[in-house]
């Protein structure tokens, strides 16, 4: 399998949960398997790449290492060992990467990116442009990984909302409203939003309120889908909020 993508190329359709993506990816003889594998790679490669870079690898070596990690993840079926009952998806992926870096990287390097096995090409120029502007230069690799994981979940949330508006024939409304999602209350003007939407300020206020509420709902769903059944969602929300606030 060979593809090139950036984090902005999030898949348009996911199975019901991120863990169900993992499950589908392990069904190697099903038509959904390749799609599921690519979905996992598209969604989560950049936080792993950022971890590798912060661990001291050059851009070139980080590119090789991340590509080879995903090649091994696919070719050696490491996802078969993933189990939602055991914890977070982000923990599974970062532990797998650390094990690969500690035990397999030197041997894998000698085999030149998998020796003909499944190979994935990443938009590493895009990744480097993101990494170059990371404001949290003092974060340890694990903390940077968690921060980029949280940002990835926010990006997936925005993508879902955009698709919901597009499906309703209101793609233009989303473009007019999206700036309100990350802004603090009092930092945007309902009159300006109303003008863009062609409604009165009262209607704009209601629309913004509903969108922000839907954003919170989808973000919680995105996080819960990467956790074990019955896991502490509120604790994970607090943790991700903390790493996003850390500069």
C-alpha atoms as a printed R data frame, in Angstrom:
    type eleno elety resid chain resno       x       y      z
1   ATOM     1    CA   UNK     A     1   0.000   0.000  0.000
2   ATOM     2    CA   UNK     A     2   1.401   3.417 -0.896
3   ATOM     3    CA   UNK     A     3  -0.240   6.767 -0.349
4   ATOM     4    CA   UNK     A     4   0.676  10.338  0.424
5   ATOM     5    CA   UNK     A     5  -1.336  12.541  2.681
6   ATOM     6    CA   UNK     A     6  -1.226  15.337  5.238
7   ATOM     7    CA   UNK     A     7  -3.196  15.658  8.421
8   ATOM     8    CA   UNK     A     8  -5.606  17.873  6.517
9   ATOM     9    CA   UNK     A     9  -6.631  14.862  4.422
10  ATOM    10    CA   UNK     A    10  -8.704  13.256  7.182
11  ATOM    11    CA   UNK     A    11 -10.912  10.454  5.826
12  ATOM    12    CA   UNK     A    12 -14.444  11.495  5.009
13  ATOM    13    CA   UNK     A    13 -16.009   8.402  6.566
14  ATOM    14    CA   UNK     A    14 -14.970   6.492  9.684
15  ATOM    15    CA   UNK     A    15 -16.569   3.412 11.203
16  ATOM    16    CA   UNK     A    16 -18.513   4.111 14.392
17  ATOM    17    CA   UNK     A    17 -15.446   4.445 16.647
18  ATOM    18    CA   UNK     A    18 -11.670   4.678 16.328
19  ATOM    19    CA   UNK     A    19 -11.445   1.277 18.001
20  ATOM    20    CA   UNK     A    20 -13.759  -0.168 15.379
21  ATOM    21    CA   UNK     A    21 -11.314   1.187 12.794
22  ATOM    22    CA   UNK     A    22  -8.598  -0.838 14.509
23  ATOM    23    CA   UNK     A    23 -10.818  -3.912 14.521
24  ATOM    24    CA   UNK     A    24 -11.597  -3.519 10.822
25  ATOM    25    CA   UNK     A    25  -7.886  -3.096 10.100
26  ATOM    26    CA   UNK     A    26  -7.129  -6.508 11.598
27  ATOM    27    CA   UNK     A    27  -9.588  -8.232  9.253
28  ATOM    28    CA   UNK     A    28  -6.967  -8.670  6.551
29  ATOM    29    CA   UNK     A    29  -9.188 -10.435  4.036
30  ATOM    30    CA   UNK     A    30 -12.047  -7.955  4.240
31  ATOM    31    CA   UNK     A    31 -12.474  -5.123  1.713
32  ATOM    32    CA   UNK     A    32 -12.631  -2.641  4.595
33  ATOM    33    CA   UNK     A    33  -9.179  -3.544  5.923
34  ATOM    34    CA   UNK     A    34  -7.072  -1.372  3.613
35  ATOM    35    CA   UNK     A    35  -9.428   1.584  4.100
36  ATOM    36    CA   UNK     A    36  -9.251   1.177  7.875
37  ATOM    37    CA   UNK     A    37  -5.461   0.961  7.877
38  ATOM    38    CA   UNK     A    38  -5.183   4.132  5.845
39  ATOM    39    CA   UNK     A    39  -7.704   5.854  8.132
40  ATOM    40    CA   UNK     A    40  -5.553   5.112 11.180
41  ATOM    41    CA   UNK     A    41  -2.425   6.352  9.447
42  ATOM    42    CA   UNK     A    42  -4.083   9.515  8.162
43  ATOM    43    CA   UNK     A    43  -5.475  10.442 11.559
44  ATOM    44    CA   UNK     A    44  -2.527   9.730 13.834
45  ATOM    45    CA   UNK     A    45   0.775   9.874 11.984
46  ATOM    46    CA   UNK     A    46   1.711  13.451 12.828
47  ATOM    47    CA   UNK     A    47   1.644  13.148 16.667
48  ATOM    48    CA   UNK     A    48   3.952  10.137 16.302
49  ATOM    49    CA   UNK     A    49   6.220  12.017 13.892
50  ATOM    50    CA   UNK     A    50   6.407  14.950 16.320
51  ATOM    51    CA   UNK     A    51   7.369  12.551 19.122
52  ATOM    52    CA   UNK     A    52  10.206  11.138 17.023
53  ATOM    53    CA   UNK     A    53  11.483  14.612 16.131
54  ATOM    54    CA   UNK     A    54  11.401  15.781 19.751
55  ATOM    55    CA   UNK     A    55  13.259  12.615 20.751
56  ATOM    56    CA   UNK     A    56  16.287  14.001 18.932
57  ATOM    57    CA   UNK     A    57  15.970  12.568 15.441
58  ATOM    58    CA   UNK     A    58  16.701  14.728 12.407
59  ATOM    59    CA   UNK     A    59  13.899  15.483  9.967
60  ATOM    60    CA   UNK     A    60  15.303  12.907  7.527
61  ATOM    61    CA   UNK     A    61  15.686  10.183 10.157
62  ATOM    62    CA   UNK     A    62  12.276  10.973 11.640
63  ATOM    63    CA   UNK     A    63  10.751  10.580  8.186
64  ATOM    64    CA   UNK     A    64  12.435   7.212  7.693
65  ATOM    65    CA   UNK     A    65  11.601   6.011 11.186
66  ATOM    66    CA   UNK     A    66   7.950   7.014 11.073
67  ATOM    67    CA   UNK     A    67   7.476   5.496  7.639
68  ATOM    68    CA   UNK     A    68   9.131   2.271  8.720
69  ATOM    69    CA   UNK     A    69   7.090   2.154 11.912
70  ATOM    70    CA   UNK     A    70   3.851   2.246  9.947
71  ATOM    71    CA   UNK     A    71   5.213  -0.257  7.437
72  ATOM    72    CA   UNK     A    72   5.929  -2.644 10.308
73  ATOM    73    CA   UNK     A    73   2.612  -1.850 11.964
74  ATOM    74    CA   UNK     A    74   0.878  -2.988  8.794
75  ATOM    75    CA   UNK     A    75   3.151  -5.771  7.572
76  ATOM    76    CA   UNK     A    76   3.636  -7.460 10.947
77  ATOM    77    CA   UNK     A    77   0.020  -6.978 12.028
78  ATOM    78    CA   UNK     A    78   0.855  -5.261 15.312
79  ATOM    79    CA   UNK     A    79  -2.701  -3.948 15.422
80  ATOM    80    CA   UNK     A    80  -3.831  -7.504 16.100
81  ATOM    81    CA   UNK     A    81  -2.576  -7.027 19.659
82  ATOM    82    CA   UNK     A    82  -4.601  -3.847 20.219
83  ATOM    83    CA   UNK     A    83  -7.428  -4.334 22.697
84  ATOM    84    CA   UNK     A    84  -9.902  -1.635 23.643
85  ATOM    85    CA   UNK     A    85 -10.361  -3.325 27.009
86  ATOM    86    CA   UNK     A    86  -6.728  -2.521 27.858
87  ATOM    87    CA   UNK     A    87  -6.854   1.249 27.547
88  ATOM    88    CA   UNK     A    88  -6.366   4.256 25.298
89  ATOM    89    CA   UNK     A    89  -5.638   4.056 21.590
90  ATOM    90    CA   UNK     A    90  -3.045   6.820 21.952
91  ATOM    91    CA   UNK     A    91  -1.259   4.768 24.603
92  ATOM    92    CA   UNK     A    92  -1.185   1.693 22.382
93  ATOM    93    CA   UNK     A    93   0.295   3.631 19.465
94  ATOM    94    CA   UNK     A    94   2.963   5.498 21.455
95  ATOM    95    CA   UNK     A    95   4.039   2.358 23.320
96  ATOM    96    CA   UNK     A    96   4.278   0.489 20.017
97  ATOM    97    CA   UNK     A    97   6.394   3.304 18.584
98  ATOM    98    CA   UNK     A    98   8.701   3.359 21.615
99  ATOM    99    CA   UNK     A    99   9.185  -0.398 21.427
100 ATOM   100    CA   UNK     A   100   9.974  -0.096 17.748
101 ATOM   101    CA   UNK     A   101  12.493   2.680 18.366
102 ATOM   102    CA   UNK     A   102  14.176   0.771 21.186
103 ATOM   103    CA   UNK     A   103  14.260  -2.709 19.688
104 ATOM   104    CA   UNK     A   104  13.628  -2.674 15.965
105 ATOM   105    CA   UNK     A   105  14.824   0.560 14.395
106 ATOM   106    CA   UNK     A   106  18.452  -0.400 13.814
107 ATOM   107    CA   UNK     A   107  17.502  -3.728 12.259
108 ATOM   108    CA   UNK     A   108  14.697  -2.144 10.238
109 ATOM   109    CA   UNK     A   109  17.034   0.564  8.928
110 ATOM   110    CA   UNK     A   110  19.286  -2.093  7.455
111 ATOM   111    CA   UNK     A   111  16.319  -3.451  5.532
112 ATOM   112    CA   UNK     A   112  15.742  -0.124  3.775
113 ATOM   113    CA   UNK     A   113  12.197   0.842  4.860
114 ATOM   114    CA   UNK     A   114  10.734  -2.609  5.055
115 ATOM   115    CA   UNK     A   115  12.514  -4.457  2.257
116 ATOM   116    CA   UNK     A   116   9.592  -4.403 -0.146
117 ATOM   117    CA   UNK     A   117   6.897  -4.655  2.519
118 ATOM   118    CA   UNK     A   118   3.921  -2.313  2.772
119 ATOM   119    CA   UNK     A   119   5.203   1.251  2.495
120 ATOM   120    CA   UNK     A   120   3.535   4.536  3.289
121 ATOM   121    CA   UNK     A   121   4.745   7.938  2.151
122 ATOM   122    CA   UNK     A   122   3.964  10.923  4.340
123 ATOM   123    CA   UNK     A   123   3.859  14.589  3.468
124 ATOM   124    CA   UNK     A   124   6.913  15.256  5.616
125 ATOM   125    CA   UNK     A   125   7.407  18.752  4.204
126 ATOM   126    CA   UNK     A   126   3.985  19.547  5.659
127 ATOM   127    CA   UNK     A   127   4.961  17.851  8.918
128 ATOM   128    CA   UNK     A   128   8.156  19.868  9.184
129 ATOM   129    CA   UNK     A   129   6.268  23.097  8.566
130 ATOM   130    CA   UNK     A   130   4.012  22.217 11.485
131 ATOM   131    CA   UNK     A   131   6.873  21.128 13.690
132 ATOM   132    CA   UNK     A   132   8.797  24.335 12.973
133 ATOM   133    CA   UNK     A   133   6.029  26.471 14.473
134 ATOM   134    CA   UNK     A   134   5.276  24.301 17.526
135 ATOM   135    CA   UNK     A   135   5.102  26.894 20.316
136 ATOM   136    CA   UNK     A   136   5.846  24.399 23.106
137 ATOM   137    CA   UNK     A   137   9.577  24.035 22.440
138 ATOM   138    CA   UNK     A   138  10.297  22.982 26.013
139 ATOM   139    CA   UNK     A   139   7.839  20.089 26.103
140 ATOM   140    CA   UNK     A   140   9.258  16.607 26.593
141 ATOM   141    CA   UNK     A   141   8.592  14.125 23.761
142 ATOM   142    CA   UNK     A   142   5.719  12.420 25.608
143 ATOM   143    CA   UNK     A   143   4.074  15.735 26.442
144 ATOM   144    CA   UNK     A   144   4.475  16.949 22.864
145 ATOM   145    CA   UNK     A   145   2.898  13.725 21.613
146 ATOM   146    CA   UNK     A   146  -0.106  14.245 23.912
147 ATOM   147    CA   UNK     A   147  -0.433  17.870 22.777
148 ATOM   148    CA   UNK     A   148  -0.377  16.916 19.108
149 ATOM   149    CA   UNK     A   149  -2.823  14.081 19.822
150 ATOM   150    CA   UNK     A   150  -5.237  16.597 21.341
151 ATOM   151    CA   UNK     A   151  -4.811  18.909 18.354
152 ATOM   152    CA   UNK     A   152  -5.479  15.978 16.025
153 ATOM   153    CA   UNK     A   153  -8.733  15.231 17.855
154 ATOM   154    CA   UNK     A   154  -9.732  18.892 17.536
155 ATOM   155    CA   UNK     A   155  -8.980  18.738 13.822
156 ATOM   156    CA   UNK     A   156 -11.075  15.595 13.417
157 ATOM   157    CA   UNK     A   157 -13.887  17.304 15.324
158 ATOM   158    CA   UNK     A   158 -13.797  20.319 13.013
159 ATOM   159    CA   UNK     A   159 -13.763  18.015 10.009
160 ATOM   160    CA   UNK     A   160 -16.879  16.221 11.219
161 ATOM   161    CA   UNK     A   161 -18.699  19.490 11.820
162 ATOM   162    CA   UNK     A   162 -17.711  20.759  8.394
163 ATOM   163    CA   UNK     A   163 -19.080  17.591  6.821
164 ATOM   164    CA   UNK     A   164 -22.323  17.873  8.803
165 ATOM   165    CA   UNK     A   165 -22.858  21.408  7.492
166 ATOM   166    CA   UNK     A   166 -21.930  20.370  3.958
167 ATOM   167    CA   UNK     A   167 -24.383  17.459  4.098
168 ATOM   168    CA   UNK     A   168 -27.091  19.917  5.136
169 ATOM   169    CA   UNK     A   169 -26.208  22.205  2.240
170 ATOM   170    CA   UNK     A   170 -24.776  24.856  4.573
171 ATOM   171    CA   UNK     A   171 -21.051  24.714  3.868
172 ATOM   172    CA   UNK     A   172 -20.938  28.506  3.623
173 ATOM   173    CA   UNK     A   173 -22.484  28.864  7.066
174 ATOM   174    CA   UNK     A   174 -19.739  26.760  8.595
175 ATOM   175    CA   UNK     A   175 -17.069  28.959  7.038
176 ATOM   176    CA   UNK     A   176 -18.806  31.988  8.528
177 ATOM   177    CA   UNK     A   177 -19.146  30.393 11.960
178 ATOM   178    CA   UNK     A   178 -15.987  28.354 12.510
179 ATOM   179    CA   UNK     A   179 -14.047  31.309 13.876
180 ATOM   180    CA   UNK     A   180 -16.433  31.372 16.840
181 ATOM   181    CA   UNK     A   181 -15.540  27.861 17.934
182 ATOM   182    CA   UNK     A   182 -12.116  28.510 19.423
183 ATOM   183    CA   UNK     A   183 -12.725  32.124 20.399
184 ATOM   184    CA   UNK     A   184 -13.487  33.029 23.989
185 ATOM   185    CA   UNK     A   185 -16.868  34.533 24.785
186 ATOM   186    CA   UNK     A   186 -16.782  38.266 24.252
187 ATOM   187    CA   UNK     A   187 -14.044  38.176 21.635
188 ATOM   188    CA   UNK     A   188 -16.346  37.995 18.635
189 ATOM   189    CA   UNK     A   189 -19.324  40.113 17.608
190 ATOM   190    CA   UNK     A   190 -22.710  38.585 16.859
191 ATOM   191    CA   UNK     A   191 -23.490  41.488 14.552
192 ATOM   192    CA   UNK     A   192 -20.610  40.497 12.259
193 ATOM   193    CA   UNK     A   193 -21.692  36.855 12.319
194 ATOM   194    CA   UNK     A   194 -25.290  37.869 11.613
195 ATOM   195    CA   UNK     A   195 -24.206  39.882  8.593
196 ATOM   196    CA   UNK     A   196 -22.294  36.905  7.176
197 ATOM   197    CA   UNK     A   197 -25.266  34.587  7.721
198 ATOM   198    CA   UNK     A   198 -27.893  37.061  6.574
199 ATOM   199    CA   UNK     A   199 -29.843  36.859  9.846
200 ATOM   200    CA   UNK     A   200 -30.486  39.159 12.804
201 ATOM   201    CA   UNK     A   201 -28.047  39.227 15.779
202 ATOM   202    CA   UNK     A   202 -30.429  37.263 18.004
203 ATOM   203    CA   UNK     A   203 -30.603  34.410 15.517
204 ATOM   204    CA   UNK     A   204 -26.823  34.541 15.106
205 ATOM   205    CA   UNK     A   205 -26.389  34.223 18.880
206 ATOM   206    CA   UNK     A   206 -28.590  31.103 18.944
207 ATOM   207    CA   UNK     A   207 -26.742  29.605 15.966
208 ATOM   208    CA   UNK     A   208 -23.340  30.179 17.561
209 ATOM   209    CA   UNK     A   209 -24.543  28.711 20.860
210 ATOM   210    CA   UNK     A   210 -25.827  25.583 19.106
211 ATOM   211    CA   UNK     A   211 -22.624  25.182 17.107
212 ATOM   212    CA   UNK     A   212 -20.415  25.470 20.171
213 ATOM   213    CA   UNK     A   213 -22.596  22.944 21.969
214 ATOM   214    CA   UNK     A   214 -22.358  20.556 19.011
215 ATOM   215    CA   UNK     A   215 -18.591  21.084 18.903
216 ATOM   216    CA   UNK     A   216 -18.299  20.014 22.548
217 ATOM   217    CA   UNK     A   217 -20.460  16.967 21.879
218 ATOM   218    CA   UNK     A   218 -18.399  15.825 18.888
219 ATOM   219    CA   UNK     A   219 -15.090  16.491 20.644
220 ATOM   220    CA   UNK     A   220 -16.202  14.341 23.571
221 ATOM   221    CA   UNK     A   221 -17.218  11.623 21.110
222 ATOM   222    CA   UNK     A   222 -13.828  11.765 19.394
223 ATOM   223    CA   UNK     A   223 -12.060  11.384 22.730
224 ATOM   224    CA   UNK     A   224 -14.349   8.640 24.037
225 ATOM   225    CA   UNK     A   225 -13.805   6.650 20.853
226 ATOM   226    CA   UNK     A   226 -10.106   6.340 21.674
227 ATOM   227    CA   UNK     A   227 -10.681   5.131 25.238
228 ATOM   228    CA   UNK     A   228 -11.416   1.771 26.766
229 ATOM   229    CA   UNK     A   229 -15.014   0.967 27.629
230 ATOM   230    CA   UNK     A   230 -15.887   2.575 30.953
231 ATOM   231    CA   UNK     A   231 -12.722   4.694 31.007
232 ATOM   232    CA   UNK     A   232 -12.590   8.080 32.732
233 ATOM   233    CA   UNK     A   233 -13.678  10.416 29.943
234 ATOM   234    CA   UNK     A   234 -13.680  13.472 32.192
235 ATOM   235    CA   UNK     A   235 -10.131  12.695 33.294
236 ATOM   236    CA   UNK     A   236  -8.998  12.391 29.692
237 ATOM   237    CA   UNK     A   237 -10.711  15.689 28.839
238 ATOM   238    CA   UNK     A   238  -8.889  17.398 31.712
239 ATOM   239    CA   UNK     A   239  -5.570  15.898 30.674
240 ATOM   240    CA   UNK     A   240  -5.909  16.987 27.036
241 ATOM   241    CA   UNK     A   241  -7.072  20.462 28.095
242 ATOM   242    CA   UNK     A   242  -3.987  20.738 30.293
243 ATOM   243    CA   UNK     A   243  -1.553  19.753 27.526
244 ATOM   244    CA   UNK     A   244  -3.218  22.187 25.134
245 ATOM   245    CA   UNK     A   245  -2.824  24.971 27.686
246 ATOM   246    CA   UNK     A   246   0.852  24.190 28.240
247 ATOM   247    CA   UNK     A   247   3.201  26.488 26.334
